[in-house]
């Protein structure tokens, strides 16, 4: 929706001017037949005059316009802000031209303000879309290279990142029919007494006039004064600004305050240096007194040390006597303990020997053939009664832990204990590992013997045939 169009004979037409900038009435191009061949100055596509419901005159692209045309892609808010800036420029007595391109096409100003004598120009840019700091600084530098001042205008709710990187302001749209656009951010004055910058709000039209006339200039902020505070919705917020639009007086006040502050800091530094000298002199006096006290205490400490050494020597003699007595006592206890352990070991070995004799006597009741048949019979019993395969060792191996019986394990990953074969009943009472385990005997008489000493265990007999008894070696 551009406000300008190119006439085949008259050149650029501006719909915001009463005579379109070329001494023509709006009716000479609007709804006339044959149609005036107007084109967009940006994409050269055909355009035709239109009037919005609110009475705003503009040029509308014909159907199938190029999608890349920047003028056509600008929002309604963008166009209204350009129209407002153009009106403020003209109200200040300057000439305003919309959508003015550079001769080499390197830039296009939303609104270009020119003084009445044409000696000064200032570009006014409505920046609504996101833009990087590098891009906006480069575009500002291009204007500066051609001697054109610039002011970037942003109508968003939150200040953009580049608000103080380039000459810029943030404006607040009208809140009612009779209200005006207001500069809400980017304009400030320096309070000398407070020693800080303070936000200022002014109508956009007044700001434009002051900026064009040079009463307001973009000025850099000294590092110490970059922080500025503002109450927003009842809450005090802190902002950081490197640049403001402000008056020359505020610039001078900032410089004057900085000179005054530096003078105060110099005076403060001088007072601090004097105070430091006084403290250093007092510190030296304290050190002298402290040295004297240190010498006195050193002599006192030496006397006490000698006394302490004598007491320590006497105490050590006494302790040596006690240590000798303690060593003798410990040696006697060691000899007694070793003798006791030797007796206990001999008793343990004797018990083991007797237990082994008892177990051999128990197993000696079985012939070689009975011993050979026993474990396969248990494996067959386990398969018949529990469908469980057992690991059957090639030779009988009695385990003292299980009262010299033979433990058999299932063939599973965990190698689960299945039961104990023929534990010695005379030794079962001293084998806690048998508790709760399955006990397997050959015949009923063996089952009865084991049941007398293991009443809580499950005991079964395999009812194997009797053979001639042989002594187990």
C-alpha positions, 0 to 999 in steps of 0.5 A, a space after each residue: 500500500 504505497 503512498 507514492 506512484 510514478 506518473 508517465 509524464 509528471 513523475 512521482 505523485 504523493 497521495 499525502 499532498 493536496 496537489 499530489 506534489 505535481 499540481 494535480 487534483 486527486 480526482 484527476 487520477 482517481 476513478 477516471 477513464 481511461 485509467 492513468 497508467 501509474 506504476 509502483 516506484 519500488 517494483 514498477 508494477 501497475 497501481 491505481 488510486 484508492 481511498 480507505 474507509 477512514 479517508 486515507 488516500 493511497 495507491 493499491 497494486 494491481 492483481 498478481 503483484 510481485 511478492 517481493 515488493 517492500 512497499 506492498 508488504 508494509 503493514 497498515 500500522 507502518 503506513 499510518 506511522 509514515 503518514 503521521 511523521 510526514 504530517 509532523 514534518 510539514 507542520 514544522 514548515 519542512 517539506 516531506 516526501 514519502 518513500 524516497 529512494 537513493 539515486 544508486 538504490 542503496 537506501 529508501 527513506 520512509 519519509 525524507 524531510 527537507 528544509 525550505 531552502 533544500 540545504 538540510 535533509 533528515 530521513 525518518 524511518 518507521 522500523 516495525 520488523 525485526 532488524 539486527 544491530 549490524 544492519 541498522 548501524 550500516 543503514 545509519 552509516 549510509 545516510 551519514 555518508 551522504 550528509 543526511 541525518 536520520 531518526 528511527 521510529 519504533 511503535 512497539 510495546 517494548 523498546 528494541 535492542 537498537 534503541 540506543 545504538 542509533 538515533 532512535 525513539 519509541 512512540 506510543 500510538 494514540 489512545 483515543 480519537 483526539 489523542 496524538 502520537 507520543 514519544 515514549 522512549 529515546 527522549 531524555 533530559 539530564 537532571 544536574 542535581 540528581 546526577 542522572 538522565 530521566 525519561 521525557 515524554 513529548 507529542 511526536 509532532 513537537 519532537 519532530 519540530 525540535 529535531 528538525 530545528 536542531 533543538 534536540 540532538 542524538 547525544 552519547 551517554 557517558 559510561 557512569 550515567 548509562 543506567 536510568 530508572 523508570 516507573 512502569 505499571 507501579 514498578 520501578 525498572 532499570 534500563 541501560 541507554 548509550 544514546 538519547 535524543 536530548 537538548 544541548 543544555 542536557 549534554 552540557 549539564 552531563 559534561 558539567 556534572 561529570 567534571 564536578 563528580 571527578 573533582 569530588 572524587 579527586 578531593 575524596 581521593 586526597 582526603 583518603 590519601 591523608 587518612 591513609 598516611 595517618 593510619 600508616 603512622 599510627 600503624 607504625 607506632 602500634 608495630 613498635 609497641 607490638 615489637 616491644 611486647 613481642 620481645 618481652 613475651 619471647 623472654 617469658 616464653 623461653 623461661 616457661 619453655 625451660 620449665 616445661 622441658 624439665 617437667 616433660 623430662 620427669 614425666 617421660 622417665 615416669 612414662 618409660 617405667 609404666 611402658 616397660 610394665 605395660 609391655 611385660 603385661 602384654 607379652 604375658 597375655 600374648 603367650 597365654 593367648 597363643 597357648 589357648 589358641 593352640 589348645 583350641 586348635 588341637 581340640 578342633 582338630 581332635 573333634 574333626 578327626 573323631 567326626 571323620 572316624 564317625 562319618 567313615 564308620 557310618 559310610 562303612 556300612 555300605 558296600 562298594 556296590 551300594 555306594 555306586 548305586 546310591 547317587 544314580 538312584 537319588 537322581 532317578 528319584 528326583 526326576 521321577 518325583 520332581 522332573 528335576 535333573 541333578 548333577 551326579 558326581 563321578 565319585 562320592 564326596 562327603 561334605 563336613 558342612 552337611 554332616 558328612 553327607 553328599 549334597 546334590 545340586 540341580 542342573 539349572 543356572 543357579 545350581 540350586 541345592 536339591 538335598 543331602 544324601 545320607 548325612 551322619 546322624 551322630 553329627 547332624 545336631 552340630 550342622 546348622 546347614 542341614 536345617 530345612 533341607 531335604 534328607 535322602 536315605 537308602 532304606 527305612 531304618 536309615 530314615 528312622 535314625 535320621 528322623 530322631 536327630 532331624 525331626 523338623 526336616 523332610 526325610 525320604 528313603 529310596 528303598 534300595 536293596 540290601 547288599 553285603 556290607 563293606 568298610 569304606 576306605 
